[in-house]
Amino acid sequence: MILNITEAANHQINEMMKDEESNEVFLRFGIKGGGCSGLSYSMGFEEEFNEELDTIEQYEGIPVAIRTQDIPIVEGTKIDFKQNMMGGGFTIDNPNAIVSCGCGSSFKTATNAGTPDPNC
């Protein structure tokens, strides 16, 4: 498995998927350039899958698509969901990240520094 999705995150993702209009939706997880450290995580629901560019895996009934080129950067990443008095949110722990910003949503790896956003 490329990712580790905790039980809490799995439950939250399943609840969010119920609100989607289509039953053919999957979770897309990946990276994009930007953020304070150079790379940022992206996570959202989609309906279109590209067999040439994407890898898809099932995690406890959740189909997750990842761009094949992103796999070396996100392999081993743990996605969790934390609930507290102020609400809740997903946390991402990437063992490949060597630098992360204070908010935890931006990072860089030893092999990919991305392009930092100059406005951070």
Order of alpha helices (4+ residues) and beta strands (2+ residues): beta-alpha-beta-beta-beta-beta-alpha-beta-beta-beta-beta
